[in-house]
Amino acid sequence: MKNKGFTLIEVITVVTLLAVISLVTLPNIVKQLTDGEEALDQSTLKIIYEATENYIEQNKNDYPIINDNTYCITLMTLKENNNISSLTDSKGNDIDLNKTVQISVSNGKYVYELVDKDMCEQ
């Protein structure tokens, strides 16, 4: 009577092939996940900067375009004025509303940067 099944060599060969395939594809999968998180963070920043731009437009007399001026607007201020609602980062955590958007005026344009509240130069 013949035994039906796989030999030890066949099983080891299949396991080895699966391991090699995993080693080749795993870095690509991790890179795709990381790129997706960075894209989400960039889109969150874009939302914050657009909300800041809208806030400045609504209060343009308080934020004149004068070269080398720096303005600071907290995320809490943007939320209180209904320019943004609650925000989350790529991991689903709420973004600290005590962070500040630092707006610098350069060449007649606003330049935005999200910084901690105590890091904003005014």
Backbone bond lengths (Angstrom), bond angles and torsions (degrees), N, CA, C in turn:
res aa  C-N    CA-C-N  psi(-1)  N-CA   C-N-CA  omega(-1)  CA-C   N-CA-C  phi
1 M - - - 1.427 - - 1.529 108.65 -
2 K 1.323 115.04 135.92 1.461 120.47 -178.32 1.518 109.74 -94.70
3 N 1.330 115.09 134.46 1.466 119.73 174.71 1.523 109.51 -80.02
4 K 1.333 115.24 133.86 1.460 119.43 176.79 1.522 107.45 -101.21
5 G 1.324 115.72 134.69 1.456 120.68 179.62 1.516 110.22 156.20
6 F 1.299 114.86 -174.93 1.452 120.92 -178.45 1.519 109.55 -98.96
7 T 1.316 114.58 147.42 1.460 118.89 175.06 1.522 108.84 -82.22
8 L 1.296 116.02 163.88 1.454 121.15 179.79 1.530 110.92 -60.40
9 I 1.298 117.77 -39.09 1.469 122.31 179.75 1.533 110.30 -62.94
10 E 1.318 117.88 -41.49 1.468 120.88 179.22 1.523 111.35 -64.47
11 V 1.313 116.70 -42.33 1.468 120.45 179.21 1.535 110.50 -64.82
12 I 1.326 117.48 -45.08 1.469 121.38 178.79 1.527 110.18 -61.73
13 T 1.325 118.37 -40.53 1.462 122.45 178.94 1.524 111.25 -62.32
14 V 1.318 117.70 -44.57 1.466 121.61 179.77 1.525 110.51 -65.12
15 V 1.321 117.31 -44.67 1.471 121.07 179.02 1.525 110.33 -62.09
16 T 1.318 117.55 -41.71 1.462 121.83 179.11 1.524 110.49 -63.33
17 L 1.319 117.10 -45.02 1.464 120.39 178.48 1.533 111.61 -61.49
18 L 1.314 116.96 -42.48 1.473 120.31 177.44 1.526 111.40 -62.76
19 A 1.318 116.86 -38.53 1.462 120.55 178.30 1.523 111.26 -65.02
20 V 1.318 116.88 -42.69 1.474 120.75 179.17 1.529 110.29 -64.88
21 I 1.311 117.18 -43.77 1.473 120.53 178.11 1.523 110.64 -61.21
22 S 1.323 117.17 -41.39 1.469 121.31 178.20 1.521 111.19 -63.20
23 L 1.311 116.66 -43.35 1.463 120.22 179.83 1.524 112.15 -64.18
24 V 1.302 117.10 -32.83 1.461 120.82 -179.84 1.529 111.05 -76.74
25 T 1.310 118.18 -40.39 1.465 121.07 -173.77 1.522 114.01 -89.30
26 L 1.306 119.16 -26.38 1.462 121.55 -175.70 1.531 113.31 -58.38
27 P 1.330 120.83 -46.14 1.465 119.33 178.54 1.533 113.28 -59.36
28 N 1.324 117.21 -36.40 1.459 120.36 177.94 1.527 111.85 -66.26
29 I 1.314 116.15 -39.53 1.465 120.52 178.80 1.522 110.19 -65.55
30 V 1.324 116.84 -44.36 1.472 121.01 178.94 1.524 110.05 -62.61
31 K 1.322 118.18 -41.35 1.459 122.15 179.39 1.530 110.30 -62.76
32 Q 1.315 118.12 -42.42 1.461 121.48 179.10 1.530 110.82 -62.47
33 L 1.322 116.97 -41.40 1.464 120.12 178.56 1.525 111.19 -64.98
34 T 1.330 117.35 -42.30 1.457 121.72 179.42 1.522 110.69 -65.03
35 D 1.325 117.24 -43.85 1.462 120.97 178.61 1.523 110.93 -62.08
36 G 1.310 117.23 -37.17 1.455 121.25 178.00 1.521 111.86 -64.19
37 E 1.332 117.12 -40.46 1.462 120.76 177.73 1.519 110.94 -66.34
38 E 1.348 117.37 -42.07 1.458 120.66 179.26 1.523 110.51 -63.46
39 A 1.323 117.41 -39.22 1.462 121.09 178.99 1.527 110.31 -64.36
40 L 1.324 116.15 -39.51 1.454 119.83 178.00 1.520 110.52 -65.42
41 D 1.327 117.11 -42.47 1.454 119.68 178.11 1.526 111.02 -63.81
42 Q 1.321 117.43 -38.91 1.467 120.73 177.93 1.526 110.57 -64.73
43 S 1.324 117.12 -38.93 1.464 119.17 179.09 1.523 110.70 -69.53
44 T 1.326 117.93 -34.53 1.461 120.90 176.06 1.526 110.11 -64.85
45 L 1.325 116.76 -43.59 1.464 120.13 176.80 1.528 110.73 -61.75
46 K 1.313 116.85 -40.13 1.463 120.10 179.48 1.533 110.21 -61.68
47 I 1.328 116.82 -41.30 1.465 120.75 177.95 1.527 110.05 -61.87
48 I 1.326 116.55 -44.10 1.470 120.77 -179.97 1.521 110.39 -62.76
49 Y 1.329 116.89 -45.54 1.462 120.49 -178.05 1.528 111.48 -66.75
50 E 1.327 117.72 -37.62 1.460 120.43 177.06 1.531 110.95 -67.35
51 A 1.331 116.90 -38.46 1.465 120.32 176.42 1.527 110.08 -64.10
52 T 1.323 116.73 -39.11 1.467 121.14 177.71 1.519 110.09 -64.63
53 E 1.318 116.19 -43.23 1.464 120.40 178.69 1.531 110.70 -60.15
54 N 1.335 116.45 -42.24 1.471 120.56 177.38 1.525 110.81 -63.70
55 Y 1.329 116.72 -41.92 1.460 120.88 179.17 1.530 110.62 -61.95
56 I 1.316 116.36 -44.12 1.473 120.28 179.18 1.524 110.10 -62.84
57 E 1.331 116.47 -40.53 1.466 119.96 179.16 1.525 110.76 -62.96
58 Q 1.333 116.84 -39.15 1.464 120.62 178.69 1.523 111.88 -69.03
59 N 1.331 116.53 -26.51 1.465 121.98 -177.43 1.532 110.64 -122.06
60 K 1.328 117.10 40.54 1.459 120.71 -171.68 1.516 113.99 -61.70
61 N 1.309 118.86 -22.73 1.463 119.87 177.21 1.528 112.02 -70.62
62 D 1.335 116.93 -24.00 1.468 121.43 179.62 1.526 112.62 -86.66
63 Y 1.346 117.29 -15.95 1.459 121.44 -174.99 1.535 110.68 -130.88
64 P 1.330 116.92 68.94 1.477 118.43 -178.48 1.529 111.79 -69.23
65 I 1.315 115.03 152.01 1.468 120.94 179.00 1.528 108.16 -84.79
66 I 1.303 115.74 89.11 1.464 122.80 177.36 1.523 106.64 -121.73
67 N 1.331 116.71 122.60 1.470 120.65 -177.55 1.515 111.73 -51.82
68 D 1.327 114.74 141.37 1.462 125.52 179.47 1.525 114.02 71.22
69 N 1.330 118.86 6.63 1.462 120.67 172.17 1.523 109.06 -78.11
70 T 1.327 115.69 149.01 1.457 121.62 175.98 1.520 108.26 -130.61
71 Y 1.325 116.03 131.66 1.459 122.16 178.42 1.521 108.78 -121.60
72 C 1.323 116.07 153.31 1.465 121.90 178.87 1.525 109.05 -129.30
73 I 1.319 115.46 127.18 1.464 121.02 178.05 1.521 107.47 -130.02
74 T 1.324 117.10 122.29 1.459 120.29 -179.15 1.533 110.31 -76.31
75 L 1.314 115.13 155.37 1.460 119.56 175.90 1.521 110.65 -64.45
76 M 1.339 116.27 -30.27 1.461 120.48 177.22 1.536 110.06 -62.36
77 T 1.330 116.58 -40.78 1.461 120.60 177.87 1.526 110.43 -62.37
78 L 1.336 115.83 -42.70 1.467 119.67 178.41 1.526 110.97 -62.84
79 K 1.339 116.25 -38.68 1.468 119.66 179.66 1.528 110.96 -69.80
80 E 1.324 116.40 -42.70 1.468 120.18 -179.70 1.525 112.10 -62.60
81 N 1.327 116.72 -29.25 1.458 121.17 179.31 1.527 112.43 -95.77
82 N 1.336 115.83 14.99 1.468 123.48 176.61 1.527 113.81 59.23
83 N 1.323 117.06 30.00 1.455 120.08 174.57 1.526 111.04 -86.00
84 I 1.330 116.54 -26.32 1.462 121.63 174.61 1.518 108.82 -138.76
85 S 1.327 114.75 158.41 1.458 119.72 169.95 1.521 105.85 -105.70
86 S 1.312 118.91 -159.33 1.461 119.53 179.94 1.519 109.60 -67.21
87 L 1.316 116.10 145.28 1.460 122.42 -178.56 1.508 110.07 -120.14
88 T 1.336 115.75 146.39 1.460 120.44 176.28 1.522 109.33 -127.18
89 D 1.329 115.30 153.14 1.464 120.08 176.32 1.524 109.31 -87.84
90 S 1.323 116.29 -172.87 1.469 120.75 -175.58 1.523 113.21 -66.90
91 K 1.326 117.88 -18.44 1.463 121.09 179.22 1.525 111.74 -95.43
92 G 1.339 117.00 2.50 1.455 121.27 178.61 1.516 113.83 87.25
93 N 1.331 117.77 5.03 1.459 121.03 178.38 1.530 109.77 -82.98
94 D 1.329 115.83 144.33 1.459 119.81 176.93 1.522 110.04 -66.06
95 I 1.323 115.52 139.78 1.461 120.72 176.75 1.514 108.08 -81.06
96 D 1.322 115.88 135.75 1.458 122.78 -178.99 1.526 109.94 -62.25
97 L 1.330 116.92 118.70 1.457 120.82 -178.50 1.525 112.51 -74.84
98 N 1.333 118.38 -2.51 1.458 120.97 174.42 1.525 111.49 -84.77
99 K 1.328 117.40 -4.78 1.457 119.58 174.81 1.524 108.46 -67.91
100 T 1.309 115.31 158.69 1.453 121.40 -174.06 1.519 110.52 -126.92
101 V 1.315 115.76 141.42 1.457 120.47 171.04 1.527 106.21 -92.37
102 Q 1.318 114.54 118.83 1.465 120.14 177.52 1.528 107.07 -94.04
103 I 1.324 116.18 122.91 1.451 121.35 -178.75 1.518 107.78 -111.34
104 S 1.316 115.92 119.68 1.455 121.08 176.54 1.517 107.82 -109.17
105 V 1.320 115.94 143.26 1.453 120.27 177.86 1.520 107.75 -100.55
106 S 1.324 115.12 122.17 1.462 120.80 -179.38 1.518 108.91 -140.62
107 N 1.315 116.69 126.29 1.470 122.61 -179.99 1.526 112.14 54.40
108 G 1.314 116.39 39.45 1.455 120.90 177.66 1.515 114.88 73.78
109 K 1.341 117.93 14.79 1.464 121.61 179.57 1.523 109.77 -130.71
110 Y 1.320 115.32 153.16 1.450 121.09 175.23 1.530 109.86 -83.98
111 V 1.332 115.79 138.24 1.465 122.04 175.14 1.524 106.34 -120.64
112 Y 1.344 116.87 124.08 1.456 122.32 -173.75 1.517 111.34 -102.56
113 E 1.351 114.75 144.76 1.465 120.89 174.49 1.520 108.07 -151.24
114 L 1.329 116.73 133.10 1.463 121.80 178.21 1.518 108.62 -89.42
115 V 1.330 116.44 121.17 1.470 121.67 -177.04 1.527 108.70 -134.33
116 D 1.339 115.25 168.09 1.462 119.80 172.59 1.518 108.59 -69.05
117 K 1.326 115.60 154.59 1.459 120.87 -174.05 1.519 112.37 -56.90
118 D 1.337 117.46 -41.28 1.460 120.64 -177.23 1.528 112.83 -80.36
119 M 1.336 117.08 -4.90 1.471 120.83 -179.91 1.535 112.03 -93.79
120 C 1.300 117.67 -6.80 1.448 120.86 -176.30 1.520 110.24 -77.01
121 E 1.329 115.34 125.77 1.469 121.81 179.61 1.518 108.66 -93.76
122 Q 1.286 115.84 124.10 1.465 118.84 178.83 1.484 110.83 -127.23
